[in-house]
Every structure is written in structure tokens, then in C-alpha cells.
């Protein structure tokens, strides 16, 4: 009785395996379709795919990798790493005979994503990024499909080139870019080929090699002219976008060297080419406005900045650049009322930036909660599946009763542990959010004080020239000093600091005796790993005053010769 029954169950699963694969492919396509449009919907599709069956397959590897990519885009770094790891483990469990590329040890696109994760992280961990890019290269080299191999290697070499430039190893960067260029010549994709020359132009300009930069530009121009004569390319294709980038790179280079006329010429040419790429235009207009300001053409700079600020949905970074242009124009023209209005706009923009970061944190937290919910649903479905299977086996033979009971109990404990783990992750996420809010608040105070100090200095310069109203200047400076020294701001900071480090002030006071409010505040900034210049910006104190405060604090903490004050405080 038992063997025929088990055979029937096996046959049932085998007959549905093919349709499950087709459904899984369809769901994976839906994940990629919706990941840019609706994150939550993409996550729903991912868990629906995972729930189809639990056996390791290449399709399941792709699902885990796609889910990791979605989480990375939403800055859920820790969870993204866990799903990339699941993708790697699932791939390793897939029999070699079922793999598309049978010679590779690990899926290289997952490794590229892990490299991107560390490259884009806040602390820019280039060493870990380089490690994963190198592993990806090793596996791409094992591909049988030559076309896919070259596309993968080109991505790796481009990313390794960026790391080399960041490390100022221009020889190594050139080596990677030339390897990438050689490969793209073989693939004969003119859009990608032009992008390779843009990378080289940017590299040569950064290292000051104008001759090689010009040579690369001329080759790129020749490819471009040959392509457009055949009239094969869509005006919205990457071919035109990459060609426009070449002029953007030159414009940025000339701007950095204060050759503003040449910069405007290059950036205007870039605008003409990129006219169909609306997202590229605001940044170009901002640079052109800055160049007019550099030429002291105040009316043109003002006109362009005001025009740029009318753009719908202009991002905060571009808004800030244009407000800065207007600030300098109004300062040069001694338009104090306009200047104060710009000051309010910049402070408001800083506040909006912080609010957006906090909102993003809440959105990320909601995504994390949704993810936990889906994982719990998946675990519940697994438990139901195992329970039904247990009932079937129990009905066939009493012999398996104890084994099935142990299986159910095991799954229950696993589910319980999973819930505890999710709850722990949520607590850790809340602490991480508080830490981000603390850093945001500190940065806001520093940016605001730096801006107000600069404004005060400019007003004093105008006073020395005799170009300002004394009473108005005196009132503005008084307001600035009051804002910089506002005790309320520092109280808010200390409240937020205590949420992140609740025992810090208590421990340091018990260990070293009573400390003054100034000492405790300085210790808090050091605990956050702020530099002297950053602390000076936050508190409004001079570097000399700050060094005196550090000396007094060192005495009170009995810091011996050879000990580092920062290390002592950070260890508390």
C-alpha cells in the first residue's frame, strides 16, 4: 500500500514540474519589469516564485539575486547581502548538468552586484568591492558563450577602472579601460565603443594628459560621423547619450580649470546632443550658470539660475547649485533682501534634504516589514505543505508517525527562531534609523553654521568697504550669532545622541567624575568620530578654542602621554 501511494505522489510532482518552471520564468520576468516601478509588487512576485518549490534551481538563483538587487536599490544593505548569499548558496546546490554555464564556480552577475554594494556604500569599501569584481572576472572568463563573457568582463573592467581612479592609480585604470575598449571593438556595438572612449577621455583629463585625451576624442568623433552617415541610430539611443557625455566631460574639465568660455562652449554642445535626454539637461544648465558667474557675467548667471529653478521636479542637489549662484550674484550686487531670501531657501533646502532622508528610512523600514511578512507567509506555506504530506504518510503507515511529528516540531522551532530573528532585525533597523537621524542633525547644524559664518564674513567685508547699512548689518550679524549659539539646537542634538548612546554620559561621569556641559558636549562629538574642523563648524568655536577645550578634557580624563583622546572616548 505505501509504495504505490508514494509513487503516485512523486508522479504528481513530476507532472507539474515543467509548468512550475514556466511559471517561475514568467514571475522572474515580472520582477525585473516592476522593480523600477513598484518595489512592493516586485517583492510579491519574488516570494510567489520562491514559494513554487524549494529545490535549488538556476531560476531560484535568479530570483534571490533579483530580490537582493531590489533591496540594494532601497538601501537595505544587510538584507540585500543575505539574499545575494542565498543566491550563491542556491547556485552551488544546483547540479552542474542543470547549469547554463557549466564551468563557473559562482554566478558572476551576483558577484558584480555584491561588488556594487560595497562600491556604493557610505564608507566606500573599495577593497571588498575589488574582491568581488575580481571573483566575477574569474567566473566570466569561464563562460562558453563568448558574447555574454565579453559583456560581463567589460562591466567588471569598467568598475575596476573607477576604483583605480579613486585610488589615483591612473596606470592601472588605463590598463582596465584599454582591455574594455579592445573587447568592445570586437563586439562592434558603437554605443558601448563610444562610451569606452569617453572613459579614456575622462581618465586622461584627470591625469592632465591632454594629448591622449584629444586623440581619444578624435577617434570617437570619427566613429560618430561614420555611424550617423548611415542614419542607423535612434536619437534617443545610448549612442547619442554617450557621445554627449564626451562634451560634458570636457565642460567639467574646463570649468575646474576656470576656463569658463571653453566650458560653456562644451556644455552647450552637450545640451544640443542630449536634448532628448531630459534628465541630463538640469545638471548641464547648472554648470553653465556657474561658468557665467565665473566670467562675472552676473546678469546671465542670474537669468540662467532663475530659469533652472523653474524646472519641474528639479532635484535638491541642482536646486542648491542654482541657489548658490544667486547667492553670489546678490552678494556682489549688495541686494541684502534678496540675499536673506536665498539664505532662507538654502536652509529650507537643507531641512528638506534631511526630511527626505528620514522619509527614505521610513520607506525602507516599510519594505523591510513587507519582506518579513512575505518571509513569514512563505514559512507558513512550507509548514502547511509538510503537514499535508505528513497526513498522507500517516494514513499509509503508522510507522512514520513519530518521524513526521519531529519534522513538524522542527519546522515550528525554525519558524519561531525566524520570527525572533525578524524582530531583532527590526530593532537593529530602528537603532540604525536613530543613528542616521543623529548624523543628519549634526550635519545640518554644521552646514547651517558654516553658511551663516560665511554670510557674516561677507557682510563684514562689505562694512569695511563702506558699502552697507551699518544698522542693518549689525542686526543681521546679531541674528546670526544668536542662531549659531542657540542652546535649543544643542539640546535637540543631545536628546538625539542619548537615544543612540543611552549610557554614554552616565558611564563617563562615573568613571572620570563631574564634567562641565562643554566637556560632555565635546566628548559626544568625539564619540561620533567628528574631526576638529567638523566640531568647530557644529559649535561655532574657533579651532584654537577647540584645541584648548580638548587639552582641558584630556587633563580631566587623566590622558597620559602617548594616549589618544579620541581612542579613549570612542572606547567608552
Buried (B, 14 or more C-beta within 10 A) or exposed (E): EEEEBBEEBEEEEEEEEEEBBEBBEEBBEBBBEBBEEEBEBBBBBBBBBBBBBEEBBBBBBBBBBBBBBBBBEBBBBEBBBBBBBBBBEBBEEBEEEEBEBEEBEBBBBBBBBBBBBBBBBEEEBBEBBBBBBEBBBBBBBBBEEEEBBBBBBBBBBBBBBBBBBEEEBBEBBBBBBBBBBEBBEEBEBBBBBBBBBBBBBBBBBBBEBEEBBBBBBEBBBEBBEEBBEEEEBEEEBBBBBBBBBBBBBBBBBBBEEEBBEBBBBBBBBBBEBBEBBEEBBBBBBBBBBBBBBBBEBBEBBBBBBBEBBEBEEBEEEBBBBBBBBBBBBBBEEEBBEBBBBBBEBBBEBBEEBBEEBBEEBEEBBEBBEBBBEBBBEBBEBBBEBBBEEBEBBBEBEEEBEEEBEEBEEEBEEEBEEBBEEBEEBBEEBEEBBBBBBBBBBBBBBBBBBBBBBEBBEBBEEBBEEEEBEEEEBEEBBEEBBEBBEBEEBBEEBBEBBBEBBEEBBEEBEEEBEEBEEEBBBBBBBBBBEBEEEBBBBBBBBEEEEBEEBBEBBBEBBEBEEEEEBBEBBEEB
